[in-house]
């Protein structure tokens, strides 16, 4: 499967993309729930009209402005907490 050409503003919100053994996408995990328009954009890129395996680490919904103001802190804190768990 070819690499997806995900727009950077959406890709920035994605924590992980899980794949099946055949390299097809099985799940997209974002930091916060993706808005419907961004989900639709990803579904279109996947070329899988019935894809619905979206998940998020946090359940709160935030605006793009909030995300842009806090994304670096959120990513750093989350990575630090994961590192502490592994230690």
Z-matrix of the N, CA and C atoms (Angstrom, degrees):
N
C 1 1.450
C 2 1.531 1 108.42
N 3 1.316 2 116.60 1 134.61
C 4 1.455 3 120.41 2 -179.36
C 5 1.523 4 111.03 3 -72.80
N 6 1.315 5 115.12 4 157.81
C 7 1.461 6 120.22 5 178.76
C 8 1.524 7 109.18 6 -66.55
N 9 1.330 8 115.05 7 137.73
C 10 1.455 9 119.77 8 178.52
C 11 1.516 10 110.11 9 -73.78
N 12 1.300 11 116.37 10 141.41
C 13 1.455 12 121.12 11 177.10
C 14 1.534 13 107.65 12 -97.16
N 15 1.334 14 115.43 13 73.86
C 16 1.459 15 121.53 14 -176.30
C 17 1.526 16 109.08 15 -80.53
N 18 1.331 17 117.40 16 131.98
C 19 1.470 18 119.49 17 177.09
C 20 1.534 19 110.03 18 -56.84
N 21 1.310 20 116.40 19 139.87
C 22 1.472 21 121.01 20 -173.96
C 23 1.526 22 113.14 21 -58.12
N 24 1.335 23 117.61 22 -35.19
C 25 1.464 24 119.75 23 -179.22
C 26 1.531 25 112.30 24 -67.68
N 27 1.337 26 117.07 25 -24.83
C 28 1.465 27 120.91 26 174.75
C 29 1.523 28 109.90 27 -87.87
N 30 1.304 29 116.31 28 -43.73
C 31 1.468 30 120.49 29 -179.41
C 32 1.531 31 111.22 30 -57.58
N 33 1.310 32 116.76 31 -34.94
C 34 1.456 33 122.65 32 179.42
C 35 1.536 34 111.97 33 -61.47
N 36 1.316 35 116.54 34 -27.93
C 37 1.465 36 121.93 35 -177.56
C 38 1.528 37 112.79 36 -87.90
N 39 1.319 38 116.66 37 -7.44
C 40 1.464 39 121.38 38 -176.13
C 41 1.521 40 110.62 39 -92.57
N 42 1.323 41 115.14 40 128.48
C 43 1.463 42 120.82 41 177.33
C 44 1.522 43 110.42 42 -84.78
N 45 1.328 44 116.96 43 -44.38
C 46 1.461 45 120.37 44 -175.76
C 47 1.524 46 110.89 45 -155.22
N 48 1.318 47 114.88 46 145.83
C 49 1.467 48 121.36 47 172.37
C 50 1.520 49 105.87 48 -118.56
N 51 1.323 50 115.68 49 116.44
C 52 1.468 51 120.52 50 179.92
C 53 1.521 52 108.81 51 -93.22
N 54 1.329 53 114.17 52 143.93
C 55 1.460 54 120.24 53 -177.67
C 56 1.522 55 111.22 54 -122.87
N 57 1.312 56 115.49 55 153.04
C 58 1.458 57 122.37 56 173.12
C 59 1.523 58 108.60 57 -80.44
N 60 1.302 59 116.32 58 172.75
C 61 1.471 60 120.29 59 179.67
C 62 1.527 61 112.40 60 -60.99
N 63 1.322 62 117.35 61 -26.10
C 64 1.468 63 120.79 62 178.06
C 65 1.536 64 112.29 63 -87.43
N 66 1.331 65 115.94 64 10.15
C 67 1.474 66 124.40 65 177.88
C 68 1.524 67 113.89 66 75.87
N 69 1.329 68 117.86 67 2.05
C 70 1.464 69 119.16 68 174.95
C 71 1.531 70 108.24 69 -74.03
N 72 1.302 71 116.46 70 156.57
C 73 1.462 72 120.75 71 -176.55
C 74 1.529 73 109.75 72 -80.70
N 75 1.333 74 114.50 73 129.23
C 76 1.462 75 119.19 74 -179.27
C 77 1.527 76 111.76 75 -104.97
N 78 1.346 77 117.35 76 -28.80
C 79 1.464 78 119.96 77 -178.77
C 80 1.519 79 109.53 78 -159.16
N 81 1.332 80 115.20 79 144.35
C 82 1.457 81 122.09 80 174.71
C 83 1.526 82 107.06 81 -118.88
N 84 1.329 83 114.90 82 121.06
C 85 1.458 84 120.37 83 -178.76
C 86 1.528 85 108.30 84 -112.23
N 87 1.311 86 115.31 85 121.29
C 88 1.463 87 121.24 86 178.85
C 89 1.528 88 109.28 87 -108.07
N 90 1.312 89 115.43 88 168.26
C 91 1.464 90 119.00 89 177.54
C 92 1.525 91 110.19 90 -68.35
N 93 1.323 92 116.42 91 -47.68
C 94 1.464 93 123.18 92 177.46
C 95 1.521 94 107.66 93 -124.03
N 96 1.323 95 118.02 94 158.86
C 97 1.470 96 119.20 95 178.94
C 98 1.533 97 111.32 96 -54.68
N 99 1.310 98 115.43 97 132.40
C 100 1.461 99 120.10 98 179.33
C 101 1.524 100 110.15 99 -77.68
N 102 1.320 101 117.15 100 140.59
C 103 1.470 102 120.02 101 174.87
C 104 1.532 103 110.28 102 -62.22
N 105 1.290 104 115.71 103 155.39
C 106 1.465 105 122.09 104 -176.88
C 107 1.529 106 112.27 105 -54.23
N 108 1.314 107 117.62 106 -42.21
C 109 1.466 108 121.31 107 -179.08
C 110 1.533 109 111.25 108 -61.31
N 111 1.322 110 117.04 109 -39.73
C 112 1.463 111 120.63 110 178.93
C 113 1.534 112 110.63 111 -71.14
N 114 1.316 113 117.00 112 -37.07
C 115 1.473 114 119.88 113 175.26
C 116 1.527 115 110.47 114 -62.05
N 117 1.317 116 115.56 115 -44.83
C 118 1.472 117 120.11 116 179.62
C 119 1.525 118 110.84 117 -62.15
N 120 1.316 119 116.69 118 -39.09
C 121 1.462 120 121.12 119 178.03
C 122 1.531 121 110.29 120 -62.12
N 123 1.324 122 117.00 121 -44.36
C 124 1.469 123 120.84 122 178.73
C 125 1.523 124 111.48 123 -65.47
N 126 1.312 125 116.90 124 -42.06
C 127 1.466 126 120.77 125 178.90
C 128 1.524 127 109.95 126 -60.04
N 129 1.315 128 115.98 127 -41.14
C 130 1.461 129 120.91 128 177.98
C 131 1.529 130 110.88 129 -63.12
N 132 1.336 131 117.08 130 -43.70
C 133 1.468 132 121.14 131 178.65
C 134 1.530 133 111.59 132 -63.98
N 135 1.329 134 115.70 133 -36.76
C 136 1.463 135 120.52 134 179.85
C 137 1.525 136 111.75 135 -70.07
N 138 1.320 137 115.10 136 -24.46
C 139 1.454 138 120.96 137 -174.63
C 140 1.533 139 110.45 138 59.85
N 141 1.341 140 114.79 139 38.18
C 142 1.457 141 122.73 140 176.18
C 143 1.525 142 107.33 141 -128.55
N 144 1.328 143 117.91 142 87.62
C 145 1.468 144 121.36 143 -173.64
C 146 1.534 145 114.56 144 -56.07
N 147 1.320 146 117.56 145 -25.21
C 148 1.465 147 120.14 146 -177.28
C 149 1.533 148 113.27 147 -98.93
N 150 1.327 149 117.09 148 8.04
C 151 1.464 150 120.07 149 -179.49
C 152 1.524 151 109.54 150 -64.45
N 153 1.332 152 116.31 151 132.20
C 154 1.468 153 120.20 152 -179.96
C 155 1.525 154 113.19 153 -144.37
N 156 1.315 155 116.43 154 12.09
C 157 1.470 156 120.46 155 -175.36
C 158 1.531 157 112.35 156 -87.16
N 159 1.328 158 113.76 157 67.89
C 160 1.455 159 120.61 158 175.14
C 161 1.516 160 108.45 159 -103.27
N 162 1.303 161 116.12 160 138.12
C 163 1.454 162 121.25 161 177.08
C 164 1.522 163 107.39 162 -141.78
N 165 1.318 164 116.28 163 164.21
C 166 1.469 165 119.49 164 177.79
C 167 1.519 166 109.71 165 -141.00
N 168 1.306 167 115.00 166 153.91
C 169 1.458 168 121.49 167 179.26
C 170 1.521 169 109.73 168 -72.01
N 171 1.325 170 115.87 169 -46.79
C 172 1.459 171 121.72 170 179.91
C 173 1.524 172 108.77 171 -106.09
N 174 1.325 173 116.55 172 150.92
C 175 1.466 174 120.09 173 -177.50
C 176 1.522 175 113.18 174 -96.41
N 177 1.322 176 117.23 175 -15.97
C 178 1.462 177 120.40 176 179.70
C 179 1.522 178 110.01 177 -64.57
N 180 1.308 179 115.62 178 146.58
C 181 1.458 180 120.61 179 173.72
C 182 1.521 181 107.55 180 -100.61
N 183 1.331 182 116.05 181 130.73
C 184 1.463 183 119.72 182 179.04
C 185 1.524 184 109.90 183 -127.18
N 186 1.318 185 115.01 184 156.43
C 187 1.463 186 120.57 185 178.96
C 188 1.525 187 110.03 186 -78.66
N 189 1.313 188 115.57 187 165.53
C 190 1.472 189 119.86 188 176.46
C 191 1.528 190 110.62 189 -61.84
N 192 1.335 191 116.74 190 -37.18
C 193 1.471 192 119.71 191 178.06
C 194 1.525 193 110.93 192 -62.35
N 195 1.340 194 116.60 193 -45.55
C 196 1.467 195 120.29 194 178.29
C 197 1.532 196 110.21 195 -61.92
N 198 1.322 197 116.13 196 -42.82
C 199 1.458 198 120.15 197 -179.86
C 200 1.527 199 110.36 198 -60.91
N 201 1.321 200 116.62 199 -48.22
C 202 1.463 201 120.60 200 -177.74
C 203 1.529 202 112.48 201 -63.50
N 204 1.331 203 116.70 202 -32.49
C 205 1.463 204 120.27 203 179.43
C 206 1.525 205 111.94 204 -74.53
N 207 1.322 206 117.38 205 -31.23
C 208 1.468 207 120.05 206 -170.56
C 209 1.524 208 115.31 207 -117.93
N 210 1.324 209 118.68 208 -2.11
C 211 1.467 210 120.41 209 -171.88
C 212 1.528 211 113.35 210 -59.34
N 213 1.322 212 117.86 211 -40.13
C 214 1.462 213 118.94 212 -179.29
C 215 1.521 214 111.47 213 -64.77
N 216 1.330 215 117.01 214 -41.92
C 217 1.460 216 120.98 215 177.17
C 218 1.525 217 110.71 216 -64.14
N 219 1.317 218 116.47 217 -44.64
C 220 1.462 219 121.07 218 -178.60
C 221 1.525 220 110.34 219 -61.69
N 222 1.321 221 116.56 220 -48.69
C 223 1.466 222 120.07 221 -179.03
C 224 1.528 223 111.23 222 -62.55
N 225 1.337 224 116.04 223 -44.38
C 226 1.468 225 119.46 224 -179.12
C 227 1.525 226 110.74 225 -64.39
N 228 1.310 227 116.60 226 -45.69
C 229 1.468 228 119.87 227 -179.13
C 230 1.523 229 110.50 228 -63.72
N 231 1.310 230 116.65 229 -43.44
C 232 1.462 231 119.60 230 -179.36
C 233 1.516 232 110.88 231 -63.66
N 234 1.321 233 117.75 232 -44.08
C 235 1.459 234 120.93 233 178.55
C 236 1.523 235 111.15 234 -63.94
N 237 1.334 236 117.66 235 -38.77
C 238 1.462 237 121.23 236 177.99
C 239 1.525 238 111.15 237 -64.68
N 240 1.332 239 117.03 238 -41.21
C 241 1.459 240 120.31 239 179.23
C 242 1.517 241 110.76 240 -65.95
N 243 1.326 242 117.83 241 -38.46
C 244 1.465 243 120.64 242 176.75
C 245 1.520 244 110.48 243 -65.19
N 246 1.328 245 115.94 244 -40.04
C 247 1.458 246 120.17 245 179.46
C 248 1.524 247 109.76 246 -63.16
N 249 1.332 248 117.96 247 -41.85
C 250 1.466 249 122.35 248 179.21
C 251 1.530 250 111.09 249 -62.81
N 252 1.320 251 117.30 250 -35.72
C 253 1.464 252 121.61 251 179.11
C 254 1.525 253 109.67 252 -67.05
N 255 1.329 254 116.40 253 -40.35
C 256 1.469 255 121.04 254 -178.41
C 257 1.523 256 112.39 255 -72.84
N 258 1.328 257 117.37 256 -24.53
C 259 1.481 258 120.82 257 -175.24
C 260 1.514 259 112.26 258 -71.02
